[in-house]
Amino acid sequence: MAITVNRITEADIDGAIDTIQQAFAEDPYNKWVYPDRSKFSPTRNRVSLGLRCRWGVKHGLFYVARDPAEPERILGTAMWLAPHPPSQPQSWSEYFSSWQLWFAQIRMNLWYGRGGLSTARYWIWKEQQAKAQDVLWTSDKGYYFCNIVTVLPEAQGRGVGRALMEVVLQQADEEGVWCYLESSRDVPNVAIYERFGFKLVKEMDCQEGEDKNAKITLYCMMREPQTPAA
């Protein structure tokens, strides 16, 4: 039976977080930004992801995927950000929601601490990301930003990831809008995303220190809107 994809709801959040934590347990970026794994707090991470998911219910394009044969189980999650034309000012709703999220994260940090997160590395990544997007993002329509796509390890190969990608790619094509993503894995992710029409446009290096684990490379990929073959 075909995989179904729906916008995330409050009831989906716990299951969505399960897919993210399992899928990113061995992710290179995750290990880089949480360098001391002995300090990593799954509980704090779960709270952080919950805050983000609740923001996404109202303000993002967050989706969950299921097999109709087991509707109670979430098999995958995708977090997309909608395009924002650079000439269009941020709405008051967007502005207020971003500050709400920021304050909620501050409260979380006061209660749970950083949970092993390297804030220095996080801000190195954000700085490099801003520089990359400043050069790469040239469309006056903005970009659909694929922030996360995760699939439970045991659900790989069932079309879950494809369903989560295509729900937004089809919308982007209809609107004539480009898509953008960053992957922390060259192999096999770059080749997988190329099958969806993405092209590698930049290798973005983030580094703090000189030891062997001080550097992470993120692969920036972009997808031009496509039209159906005649």
C-alpha positions as CSV (number, residue, x, y, z in Angstrom):
1,M,0.0,0.0,0.0
2,A,1.3,3.5,-0.8
3,I,2.9,5.7,1.8
4,T,0.7,8.6,3.0
5,V,2.1,12.0,3.8
6,N,0.3,14.6,6.0
7,R,1.2,17.9,7.7
8,I,2.4,17.3,11.2
9,T,0.0,17.8,14.1
10,E,0.5,18.0,17.9
11,A,-0.4,14.3,18.2
12,D,2.4,13.4,15.7
13,I,5.2,15.1,17.5
14,D,6.4,12.2,19.7
15,G,6.5,9.8,16.8
16,A,8.2,12.4,14.6
17,I,10.9,12.9,17.2
18,D,11.5,9.2,17.4
19,T,12.3,9.1,13.6
20,I,14.7,12.1,13.9
21,Q,16.6,10.8,16.9
22,Q,17.1,7.3,15.4
23,A,18.0,8.6,11.9
24,F,20.5,11.2,13.2
25,A,22.1,9.1,15.9
26,E,25.2,8.5,13.7
27,D,24.9,11.7,11.6
28,P,28.3,13.4,11.0
29,Y,26.9,16.9,11.7
30,N,25.2,15.7,14.8
31,K,28.5,14.2,16.1
32,W,30.4,17.4,15.2
33,V,28.0,19.8,16.9
34,Y,27.8,17.5,20.0
35,P,31.5,16.6,20.2
36,D,31.4,15.2,23.8
37,R,29.0,12.4,23.4
38,S,29.2,11.7,27.2
39,K,27.3,15.0,27.7
40,F,24.7,14.4,25.1
41,S,21.2,14.4,26.6
42,P,18.5,12.6,24.6
43,T,15.9,14.2,27.0
44,R,17.1,17.8,26.3
45,N,17.4,17.0,22.6
46,R,13.8,15.7,22.6
47,V,12.6,18.9,24.3
48,S,14.4,21.0,21.7
49,L,12.9,19.0,18.8
50,G,9.5,19.3,20.4
51,L,9.8,23.0,20.4
52,R,10.8,23.1,16.8
53,C,8.0,20.7,15.8
54,R,5.4,22.8,17.6
55,W,6.7,25.9,15.7
56,G,6.5,23.9,12.5
57,V,2.8,23.0,13.0
58,K,1.9,26.6,12.5
59,H,4.8,28.2,10.6
60,G,6.7,25.5,8.7
61,L,6.0,22.8,6.2
62,F,6.5,19.8,8.5
63,Y,5.3,16.4,7.3
64,V,5.0,12.9,8.6
65,A,4.8,9.7,6.6
66,R,2.8,6.5,7.5
67,D,1.9,3.2,6.0
68,P,-1.9,3.0,6.0
69,A,-1.6,-0.6,7.2
70,E,-0.1,0.7,10.5
71,P,-1.5,4.2,10.8
72,E,-0.4,4.6,14.5
73,R,3.3,4.5,13.6
74,I,5.2,7.4,12.0
75,L,7.9,6.1,9.6
76,G,9.5,9.3,8.5
77,T,9.5,13.1,9.0
78,A,10.4,16.0,6.9
79,M,11.0,19.6,7.9
80,W,10.7,22.2,5.1
81,L,10.8,25.9,5.3
82,A,8.6,27.9,2.9
83,P,10.2,30.3,0.4
84,H,10.5,33.9,1.5
85,P,11.0,36.4,-1.3
86,P,13.9,38.7,-0.2
87,S,11.9,41.8,-1.2
88,Q,9.0,40.8,1.0
89,P,9.2,42.0,4.6
90,Q,8.7,39.4,7.4
91,S,5.2,39.3,8.7
92,W,4.4,40.2,12.3
93,S,3.2,36.6,12.8
94,E,6.6,35.2,11.6
95,Y,8.5,37.8,13.6
96,F,6.6,37.0,16.8
97,S,6.8,33.3,16.3
98,S,10.6,33.4,15.9
99,W,10.9,35.3,19.1
100,Q,8.6,32.9,20.9
101,L,10.7,30.0,19.8
102,W,13.9,31.8,20.8
103,F,12.6,32.5,24.3
104,A,11.4,28.9,24.7
105,Q,14.8,27.7,23.8
106,I,16.4,30.0,26.4
107,R,14.1,28.6,29.1
108,M,15.0,25.0,27.9
109,N,18.7,25.8,28.2
110,L,18.2,27.2,31.7
111,W,16.4,24.1,32.8
112,Y,18.3,21.3,30.9
113,G,21.6,23.0,30.1
114,R,23.2,22.6,26.7
115,G,23.1,18.8,26.7
116,G,26.6,18.6,25.1
117,L,25.9,21.1,22.3
118,S,28.9,23.1,21.3
119,T,27.6,26.6,20.9
120,A,30.8,27.7,19.2
121,R,30.4,25.0,16.5
122,Y,26.7,25.8,16.1
123,W,27.5,29.5,15.4
124,I,30.3,28.6,13.1
125,W,27.8,26.5,11.1
126,K,25.2,29.3,11.1
127,E,27.8,31.8,9.9
128,Q,29.0,29.6,7.1
129,Q,25.4,28.8,6.1
130,A,24.6,32.5,5.9
131,K,27.6,33.1,3.7
132,A,26.7,30.2,1.4
133,Q,23.1,31.3,1.1
134,D,24.0,34.9,0.5
135,V,26.0,33.7,-2.6
136,L,23.7,30.9,-3.8
137,W,20.2,32.3,-3.1
138,T,19.7,34.7,-6.0
139,S,16.0,34.0,-6.9
140,D,13.5,36.7,-6.2
141,K,11.0,34.1,-5.3
142,G,12.9,32.6,-2.4
143,Y,13.7,28.9,-1.9
144,Y,12.0,25.9,-0.4
145,F,14.5,24.8,2.2
146,C,14.6,21.1,3.1
147,N,16.0,21.2,6.6
148,I,15.4,17.6,7.6
149,V,14.2,14.4,6.0
150,T,14.4,11.3,8.2
151,V,13.2,7.7,7.8
152,L,13.2,5.0,10.5
153,P,16.1,2.6,9.8
154,E,13.7,-0.4,9.5
155,A,11.5,1.5,7.0
156,Q,14.3,2.2,4.5
157,G,13.6,1.1,1.0
158,R,9.8,1.5,1.3
159,G,9.4,4.8,-0.5
160,V,9.1,6.9,2.7
161,G,11.8,9.3,1.8
162,R,10.6,9.7,-1.7
163,A,7.1,10.5,-0.5
164,L,8.4,13.1,1.9
165,M,10.4,14.8,-0.8
166,E,7.9,14.7,-3.6
167,V,5.1,16.4,-1.6
168,V,7.1,19.6,-1.6
169,L,9.0,19.2,-4.9
170,Q,5.7,19.0,-6.8
171,Q,4.5,22.2,-5.1
172,A,7.8,23.9,-5.9
173,D,7.5,22.9,-9.6
174,E,3.9,24.2,-9.8
175,E,5.0,27.5,-8.4
176,G,8.3,27.7,-10.3
177,V,10.4,27.9,-7.1
178,W,13.9,26.5,-6.5
179,C,14.7,24.1,-3.6
180,Y,17.8,24.0,-1.4
181,L,19.2,21.6,1.1
182,E,22.4,20.8,3.0
183,S,23.6,17.2,3.6
184,S,26.3,16.1,6.0
185,R,27.0,12.9,4.0
186,D,28.5,12.8,0.6
187,V,27.9,9.1,0.2
188,P,25.2,8.1,-0.4
189,N,23.1,11.2,0.1
190,V,24.4,13.4,-2.8
191,A,23.6,10.7,-5.3
192,I,20.1,10.1,-3.7
193,Y,19.2,13.8,-3.9
194,E,20.5,14.0,-7.5
195,R,17.8,11.5,-8.4
196,F,15.3,14.2,-7.3
197,G,16.9,16.8,-9.6
198,F,19.2,18.4,-7.0
199,K,22.7,19.4,-8.0
200,L,25.7,19.8,-5.8
201,V,26.7,23.5,-5.9
202,K,29.0,24.0,-2.9
203,E,31.0,22.0,-0.3
204,M,30.7,24.1,2.9
205,D,33.4,23.5,5.4
206,C,32.9,24.2,9.1
207,Q,35.9,23.9,11.4
208,E,36.8,24.6,15.0
209,G,40.2,23.5,16.2
210,E,42.8,21.3,14.5
211,D,42.1,17.7,15.7
212,K,40.7,15.1,13.3
213,N,37.1,15.6,14.4
214,A,37.3,19.4,14.3
215,K,35.9,19.8,10.7
216,I,32.6,18.9,9.1
217,T,31.8,19.3,5.4
218,L,28.2,20.0,4.4
219,Y,27.1,19.5,0.8
220,C,24.9,22.3,-0.5
221,M,22.5,21.2,-3.2
222,M,19.9,23.1,-5.2
223,R,17.1,22.1,-7.5
224,E,15.7,24.1,-10.3
225,P,11.9,24.0,-10.8
226,Q,11.0,21.3,-13.4
227,T,8.3,21.2,-15.9
228,P,6.7,17.9,-17.0
229,A,8.1,16.4,-20.2
230,A,6.0,17.2,-23.3
